[in-house]
């Protein structure tokens, strides 16, 4: 597990209400990102979407390394971690290269203390953080690419993204307006049970709208089960990132996306919903068997 240090923490019994002021930057960012993403998924070859995911993954991993290393003491280690992350993201295109690529990255990272004079205790910790971050971002985002490569992959991907974002948005706004009972006060004081309920309601609603609109292969039960699974998986991913940020005393992983924080802040839920969705549609329900 990533453990990036400690800092001051708020009382676990305090529920912090989010600021009620409307932030127009959130809308502007969405208006820029959504058309770009839609075009890449709907009208471009899968490799274009894979490229976007790889870029986003590198940005998120760079933010994570900046948080955990505080200062980038190990540029070579970070570079190898980024390369390994990209290899994991693109591996669904060439599955046979996934294991060798991971092996090379792992050996290279572990070999750095043998080649460069650095404090051994710090080098070992940095190596562990580098490998964990590479797997956390690269392996998880690889499932987004894997979903896109499935039959009807673009529609499955739209379903995954819409339900994940609906759960996040519903939880944010319902929690902001009505949240009173803390859900995980030690890790994320602003998350509330009311927010979780709002996110679940929004996810179910969008799942059924998406099923009616473009995913008729999904049964009503599939829509309901996926809405619940993706809401819980997204919450878990959000809490994992919150624990990392809380350990170093920061609110956002970065400021790349105005009104939304850093890239990792936007991907934290998808890192966990993507594998959950992939295994549901390919294994549990066999809705989209691999070619």
N, C-alpha and C positions, 0 to 999 in steps of 0.2 A: 504494500500500500504506500502511496506517496505520502511523505511526511516532510514538510518543507520548513519547519521551524515553529516557533511559538511567539505570541504577542499578547497584548491585552485583550480580554474578552468581556463581552457584556454579560450581565446576569442572565442565566438560562431561563429565568422565570418572567422576563420582560418580553412583551409583545410589542414590536416596533411597527407602527402603522406607516405604510409607504406614503410619500408625499402625494397629495391629491392633485397637484398642479399638472395639467396636461402638457406633455412634452411633444411638440410638433415634429421634432427631429426623428422620433420613432416612425412617424408616417412617411417622412421624406426618404428615410432609409429603406423602408418596405417598398415604396414606389420605384426605387432604383433597383433593388435586388430581385424582387419577384419577377418582373418581365425578363430579366437576364436569365434567371433560373428556369423559368418556363420555356424560353426559347431553347436553352441548352438541352432540356429534357425532351421536349416534344418534337423539335424540328432538326435536331443535330444528331450525328452519330454518337453512340455511347461513349466513344473516346473523348468527346468534348466535355461531357459531364464528368468523366473521370478526371480530366485535367482540372476542372474547377474544384472538384473535391480535393485533389492533391494540393492545389494552391491553398485552399481553406485549411486543410490539415496542417500544412507547414506553418501557416500563420498562427493557428491555435497552439501548435507544439512549441513554437518560438515564445509565445506568451507564457506557456506553462514553464518552460525552462527559465525564463526571466524571473518568474515568481519564485521558483524553487532554488535557483542558483543565486538569486539576488543580483549578483553581477555575473556576467558570463566569463567565468575563469577558464573555461575549457572550450574554446572555439572549435577545436578538432573534434571533441566528443559531441558537441552540439551538432556539428556538420554531419557526423556519422549517424546521429539520431534522426536528423531530418531526412537523410537519404534512406535509412531503414523505414521510416514512416511512409515515404512515397512508394517504396517497394511493396509494403503491405497493402497500401491503398489500391495499387494497380494490379495486385496479384490475382484477383478474380479473372482478369483477361488471360493470364498465363499461370494457371494454378501450380504447374510443375516447378515454377521458379520461386514460389513463396517460401518454402522451407530452406533452400540454399541461400536465398537473400537474407532471411532472418539469421541464419547461422553465421554468414559473413559479417553482418552488422554486430552481432553479439560478440564474436571473437575479436573484431576490431576494437570495440569499446573496452572490452576487458584487457586488451593488450596495451592500451595507452600508458598505464603506469609503468610498464616494462620498458617503454621507449622514451618517455619524457620524464624528466626529473620534477616530480611534484610530491607534496606530502601524501604518503600512502593512505592514511586514514581518510583524508578528504577525497582522494581519487576514487577509492572504493565506494564511498557514499555517492559521489557524482555519477559513477558508472551505474549504480543501482537506480538512481533517479532517471538517468538517460534512457536505460532499457525500459523501465516502467512507463515513462512518458511515451516512448516510441510505440509500445504495445497499446497503451490506453487510447491514443489518438489514431494511430495507423491501423491497428487490427479492427477497431470498432468501425471506423469510417469505411473500411474495405467492404463492409456489409451493405452500405449504400450503393456501391458500385455493383456488388453481387445482385442486389434487387433489380437494378437497371438492366442487367444482362439476362434476366429471366424473360420467358415469353410474356408479352403484355407488360414488360418491365416499366415502361414509362407511366402506365396507369397505376400499377402497384406503387410506384414511387410517389406519384401524386397523392394517393390515398395515405401513405405513410407520412408524408410531409404535412398534409392538411390536418390529419388527426393529431399529430404531435404538436403542431403549432396551435391548434384549437385548444388543446389541453393546457398548454403554457399560457395562452392568452386568457382563457377563462379563469385559470387559477390566479393570474396576476390581478385582473380587475375585480373579481369577486373578493379576493383576499384583501385588496386595497380598500374596497368600500365597506366590507362587512366582517373582515377577519377579526376574531376575538380570542379564539382558542389556539394556542401554539401547537404546531405539529411536530417540530423537531427543534426545540428552543436552544439546545446546546450547539447545534450546527448552523441553523438558519432561523433566527428569531422572527423574521417577517413571514415565514410560511405558516399558514393556519389550516385548520381542518375545514373551515369554510371555503378557503381557496381551493383545497383539494376537491371538495364537492363541486365547486364551480367549474373546475377544470374537467372533471369527469362528465358533467352535464354537457359541456361544450364539445367534448370529444365524441360522446355518443351521438349528439345532434349532427355533427359534421360527418361522422362515419355513415350514418343513414342517408344523409344527403349525397355523399359521394357514392354510396352503393346504388342509390336510385339514379344518379347522373351518369356514372361511367364504369362502375364495378359491379355489374349485375351478377357476376359469377359468385360473389359473396352472398351467403345466406344471411337472413336477419340475425341469426345467432353468431355468425362470423363477425358481423359488424359490431354487435354488442361486446363479444369477448375481446375483439381486437381493441375496441375503445378502452375497455378496462385495463387490458394488458399494457397498452401503449401509455396510458395515463400513469400507471404505477411505475413502469420502466423509465419514463421520462422524469418523473419525480425522483426516482432513485439516482438517475444520472445527474440531476440538478443538485441533489444533496451531496453527492460525491465531490462535485466541483466546489460547492459551498464549503465543504470541510477543508479542501485544499486552500482556498482563499482565506478562510478564517484562520488557518494555522499560520499565515503570514500577515494577517491583519489588513487585507485589502478588500474593497467592495466589488470591483470589477477586474477581470483579467487584463483589460486594456481599454483603449478608447478608439479603436479602429472604426467601429460602427456607431455613429452619433445616435444617442438615445438608447442604445442597446448594449453598450459596453464593448468588450473585446470579442474576437472571433470565437474563443473558447466558451464565452458566455452564451453565444448563440448555438453552439454545437453540443453543449453538455447533455441536453435531453436526447438528441438524435444519436449520440454515441451509445446509448442503451436501448433506444427504441428500434434502431436499425437491425441489430442481431435478433431481437425479440420478434420483430415482424418477419424477417427472413425465415427463421426456423418455423414459425407458425405456418406460413404459406407453403413451404416446401416439405415440411415433415409432418406436422400435426394434421393439416387438412389436405396436403398435397394439391393445393390449388394452382401452383405454378411450378411444375417439375422442371428441374434443370434440363437443358437440351442435351 
